[in-house]
Amino acid sequence: MKLRTKIQLFSGIFMLILTLIINTAIYMLFYKVSADGQLQDLADQTERLVKVMNDQPDVISNELFRSFSPPEGMIRVVDQDGTIFFSAQQAAQYDIPLEFSSNESQNVIQQDSEPAVAVISKPIIWGAGERAGEVVTIQVSNQLTNLDSTMKTLFTVLLIATIFMLVPIIIGGNVLSRFLLNPIKSLIQTMRENMKEANWKKIHVQNRSKDELFEMEKTFNEMMDHLKDNFERQETFVSDASHELKTPISIVKSYAQLLERRGIDNPHLVKESIEAIHSEADRMGKLVEQMLALAKNKHHALMEQVDIVALIEETVTTFQRAYTREIIFTNHAVDAVILSGNRDQLEQVIYILIDNALKYSEERVEVDFDVWDKLAIIKVRDYGAGIPESEQARIFDRFYRVDKARSRDTGGTGLGLSIAKAIVKEHQGELTVQSTVGEGSTFTVKFPI
């Protein structure tokens, strides 16, 4: 069953049930009020008759009872044996139970195929004839023909009103279903077109009310932008990775062919070729390792308590022993600083930043650590050529290099800063750069303590 049919059925059935409940309540309330009014009129009429009988016992006769008898009713006097010993009847043709009662009562007696009958039973002391002083029950009744006719008319009016109310309800349900489903249909159609044609079509949301459907369409458009961006990044990554691997493979292949043609009689060429092949193999291995590291950083690593100060000191010491360069570490924090993170990944971030600084500068490298506002702040500064402001926003993209020729000479792949950025983000941190051309660059990492 389609959603539109469900909405129409639900709204129609719900409003029908609600209308029936309201109309039934109106019908029952009107009947009760009208029947109570009829009973009250009949009770007042009975009181007047009893008063006349008490005040003037000598006038008790059939003529008196007929004058007080309702137009479609009758008056009967029942003794204690349950027999009628006095009665008067107009045009009523109905049968009600004979009952002697010592208490006054007011009842509406329903009949199978005839209108209901209102009955007033009242005990009195008979004051005329041989039975003077005997307690009897006077029973005054009236058939509610007019009320029955009125209730039939009311039923017809309510039925017609219900039918007329259902028409706009059905129309309203149809309009509501269109209002709700048209954006959903548009969304489905757009998704199908995107799947078939492999494009990035979005939904137009201009001049729309800011409701949940608008939020759904807006979220869909944002999702399409996100998917498009990821897809383009993936294509760029594959293309760049293929290009990066293609170059060393071509070099290795060229040197292999050169060795095959001229290597036997030329030891110098053999040595040069072997060194070149070894260098390019190392380059390919490093590129593959960094690509794998970038992929691994998309998954949550095991977190532990890490002394970041000790980790920085160890990493700096390692570089100081491996390179004959001046690397200065300055710790502005008094005590040890503990972070929640993955030790290997945090070490990799520090390694990438220091290695990057050594590659792109000939001067000293400064590593500073400080704590401010519950943040562990690591700064790695070099005094190299610097990065133009227009390039600073892109240096964290995969395979992007400001100076491609120089990066190749220094062995860079363009993945290091992308890996560092991914790791820092995984640790809820922030990695930024400040650089001035000709003065050097400062990379700043902030981790929450």
C-alpha positions, 0 to 999 in steps of 0.5 A: 500500500502506497504512503499516499493511500495510507495517509488518506485512509488514516486521515479519513478513518480518523476523522470519520470516527471522531465525527461519529463520536461527536455526533453520537454525543450530540444525539444522546445529549439532545435526547436526554435533555429533551426526554428530561424536559418531557418528564418534567412537564409530565411531572408538573401536570401530575402535581396539578392533578393531584392538587386538584384531587386533594383540594376537591375530592368531589370533582374526581371523575373521568372528565377530570382525568381526561382534561389532565390526560396528555394528548397521546397519553393516559392516566391510570390509578392502580391499587395495592393489588396491582389492578386498575380501578380508575383510568382515562385515556386519550388516543394512546395505543401502547401497553406499559406495566401496571405497578403499585409503588409507594415511592414517586418515580419518573421513567422513560420506557422504550418500546420495540417499534413504537415511540418511547413512553414517559411515565410518572408514578406517584403514590396518593391517598384516594379521597372519593367513594368507598375507597376513600383513605386508601393508598393508591398509585396514580400513573400518568404516561405520555407517548413521546411521538414528537420527540421520536420524530425530532430525533429522527430528523436530528439523526438525518441532519447529523448523517448528512452533515457527516457525509458533507464533512467527509468530502473536505476531509478526503480532499484535505487528506489528498492535498496533505499527501501531495504536500508531504509526498511530492518532496519525497518523490522528487528526492527518490527521482533525484537519487535514481538519476544520480545512480543511473547517470552517475551525476551529482544532481541536487534538489532545489530548495529555494522559496521553501518553508523551513520545515522538516521536509526542507531539512531533509532536502537540505541534508540530502544536498549536503550529503551529495556535496560531501559524496561528490567531494569524497569521490573527487578526492578519491579520484585525485588520490588514485590518480596522484598515487598512480602518477607517483608510482609510475615515475619510479617504476619507469626509472627502474624499468629504464635502468633495467633496460640500460643494464641489459644493453650495456651493463656487462661491459660498463661497471660504472653504469652497473653501479649507477643503475643499482643505486638508482634502482635502490633509491627508487625502490626505497621511494616506492616503499616509503610511498606505499607505507605512507599510503597505508598509514593514511588509510589506517588513520581512518580507523580508531586506534587504541588509546592510552595515557601518553606522557607527551613531553617524554615522547617529544624528548625521545623523538628529538633525541633520535633526530639529533643522533641521526642528523648533524643538525641543530635541533633545539627542544624547549619545554615550558611546562613544569610537570609531565603532561599526560594525553589520552591517545595512541603513542605510535600515532602521536610519535608519527606526527612529531616525526613528520613535522621535524622531518619536514622542517629538516628537509626544507631548511638548512638552519636550526629547527626549534621544537617548543612545548607549552600548556595553555587553557587545558591544551598541550601546544607543540610548535615546530619551527624552521628557518627555510624558504617559507610557504606562500600564503596562497599555498598554505591552505593546500599543503595538507592535501594528499600529494600536494607539494609547493615545490615539486622539483625540490620535494622530489630531490628531498625524497618527499611524497606529499603525504606526510602532512596529510597523515599528520593532519588525519592523526591530529584530527583523530585525537580531537586536536588541531594542526595549523601553519604560519609561514612567511616567505624567506623567513621560515614556517611554524607548524602548531599542534594543539591537543586537549589534555 
